[in-house]
């Protein structure tokens, strides 16, 4: 995403119907990490994750929680 202050997006991918993941590098320190972004709002819901697998676990956990709730999480696309 252009215009991010202090970070460079190295890779972005759709993780589910409700989330994107992106790998970012901090410009000042060079530290590489992963973020999980809500697809509907564009809000970062988890940041500073060390690995892609860790980011995927976060996405799967939120999706599983949404499926377990009667009406799902607010704003979530319900997947089967």
Secondary structure, DSSP 8 states (H G I E B T S, - for coil): -TT-TTEEEEEEEE-SSSEEEEEEEETTT--EEEEEEETTT--EEEEEESSHHHHHHHHHHHHHHHHHSTT-STT-----
